[in-house]
Amino acid sequence: MAETDFPLSGVRFVKRIVIGNQDPSRMASDGEIEKAMELLNRCLTEMPRGVIIGVEKGFSLLNIGEHQVVLQHTVYQVGFQRKPLWLE
């Protein structure tokens, strides 16, 4: 199914997947970020195949001593016509 053939009115389930560091008080490990990317890829490739219907991008500024660190995250909303059985 091509993305142009996926009407938004057919979306019955939306999975929100956060990739990156959303909470400055709890840093995501590389393993957690890798798992989130694997889940996103699975949502876009396995049946029933999802389609990205929205993207949020955000950041937080964190001061550590004299240094300023930018924490970035991206949130993907993946829409499905029905909830996949393999999603918990």
C-alpha positions as a Markdown table, in Angstrom:
| # | Residue | x | y | z |
|---|---|---|---|---|
| 1 | Met | 0.0 | 0.0 | 0.0 |
| 2 | Ala | 1.4 | 3.4 | -1.0 |
| 3 | Glu | 1.4 | 6.2 | 1.5 |
| 4 | Thr | -0.9 | 8.2 | -0.7 |
| 5 | Asp | -3.5 | 5.4 | -0.4 |
| 6 | Phe | -3.6 | 5.6 | 3.4 |
| 7 | Pro | -6.5 | 7.9 | 4.4 |
| 8 | Leu | -6.3 | 9.4 | 7.8 |
| 9 | Ser | -9.9 | 8.5 | 8.4 |
| 10 | Gly | -8.9 | 4.9 | 8.4 |
| 11 | Val | -6.5 | 5.3 | 11.4 |
| 12 | Arg | -7.9 | 3.4 | 14.3 |
| 13 | Phe | -4.7 | 3.0 | 16.4 |
| 14 | Val | -1.7 | 5.4 | 16.9 |
| 15 | Lys | 1.6 | 4.3 | 18.5 |
| 16 | Arg | 3.8 | 7.1 | 19.9 |
| 17 | Ile | 7.5 | 6.3 | 19.7 |
| 18 | Val | 10.0 | 8.6 | 21.4 |
| 19 | Ile | 13.6 | 8.5 | 20.1 |
| 20 | Gly | 16.1 | 10.5 | 22.2 |
| 21 | Asn | 16.3 | 12.1 | 25.6 |
| 22 | Gln | 12.9 | 13.5 | 26.5 |
| 23 | Asp | 13.4 | 13.8 | 30.2 |
| 24 | Pro | 16.6 | 15.6 | 31.4 |
| 25 | Ser | 16.4 | 13.9 | 34.9 |
| 26 | Arg | 16.4 | 10.4 | 33.3 |
| 27 | Met | 18.9 | 10.1 | 30.4 |
| 28 | Ala | 18.0 | 7.4 | 27.9 |
| 29 | Ser | 20.8 | 4.9 | 27.3 |
| 30 | Asp | 22.1 | 3.9 | 23.9 |
| 31 | Gly | 20.3 | 0.6 | 24.2 |
| 32 | Glu | 16.9 | 2.3 | 24.9 |
| 33 | Ile | 17.4 | 4.5 | 21.9 |
| 34 | Glu | 18.3 | 1.6 | 19.8 |
| 35 | Lys | 15.2 | -0.4 | 20.9 |
| 36 | Ala | 13.0 | 2.6 | 20.1 |
| 37 | Met | 14.5 | 2.8 | 16.6 |
| 38 | Glu | 14.0 | -1.0 | 16.1 |
| 39 | Leu | 10.3 | -0.6 | 17.1 |
| 40 | Leu | 9.8 | 2.3 | 14.7 |
| 41 | Asn | 11.4 | 0.2 | 11.9 |
| 42 | Arg | 9.2 | -2.7 | 12.8 |
| 43 | Cys | 6.1 | -0.5 | 12.8 |
| 44 | Leu | 6.9 | 0.7 | 9.3 |
| 45 | Thr | 7.8 | -2.6 | 7.7 |
| 46 | Glu | 5.8 | -5.5 | 9.3 |
| 47 | Met | 2.1 | -6.2 | 8.7 |
| 48 | Pro | -0.1 | -4.4 | 9.4 |
| 49 | Arg | 2.2 | -1.7 | 8.1 |
| 50 | Gly | 1.9 | 1.7 | 9.8 |
| 51 | Val | 2.4 | 5.1 | 8.4 |
| 52 | Ile | 4.0 | 8.1 | 10.1 |
| 53 | Ile | 1.2 | 10.6 | 10.5 |
| 54 | Gly | 3.0 | 13.1 | 12.8 |
| 55 | Val | 6.4 | 14.1 | 14.0 |
| 56 | Glu | 7.3 | 16.2 | 17.1 |
| 57 | Lys | 10.7 | 17.5 | 17.7 |
| 58 | Gly | 11.9 | 18.9 | 21.0 |
| 59 | Phe | 14.9 | 19.8 | 23.0 |
| 60 | Ser | 16.0 | 20.7 | 26.5 |
| 61 | Leu | 18.9 | 22.8 | 27.6 |
| 62 | Leu | 20.9 | 21.4 | 30.5 |
| 63 | Asn | 23.6 | 23.3 | 32.4 |
| 64 | Ile | 26.4 | 21.2 | 33.8 |
| 65 | Gly | 28.9 | 23.4 | 35.5 |
| 66 | Glu | 30.0 | 26.0 | 32.9 |
| 67 | His | 28.9 | 23.8 | 30.0 |
| 68 | Gln | 25.5 | 23.9 | 28.3 |
| 69 | Val | 24.2 | 20.6 | 26.9 |
| 70 | Val | 21.3 | 20.2 | 24.4 |
| 71 | Leu | 19.2 | 17.1 | 24.7 |
| 72 | Gln | 17.1 | 16.4 | 21.6 |
| 73 | His | 14.3 | 14.0 | 21.0 |
| 74 | Thr | 12.0 | 13.1 | 18.2 |
| 75 | Val | 8.5 | 11.6 | 18.6 |
| 76 | Tyr | 6.9 | 9.7 | 15.8 |
| 77 | Gln | 3.2 | 9.0 | 15.7 |
| 78 | Val | 2.6 | 5.9 | 13.6 |
| 79 | Gly | -1.0 | 5.3 | 12.5 |
| 80 | Phe | -2.4 | 1.8 | 11.9 |
| 81 | Gln | -5.8 | 0.7 | 10.5 |
| 82 | Arg | -5.9 | -1.8 | 13.3 |
| 83 | Lys | -3.7 | -2.5 | 16.4 |
| 84 | Pro | -0.9 | -5.0 | 15.5 |
| 85 | Leu | -1.0 | -8.2 | 17.5 |
| 86 | Trp | 2.8 | -8.0 | 18.1 |
| 87 | Leu | 2.5 | -4.6 | 19.9 |
| 88 | Glu | 2.0 | -4.9 | 23.7 |
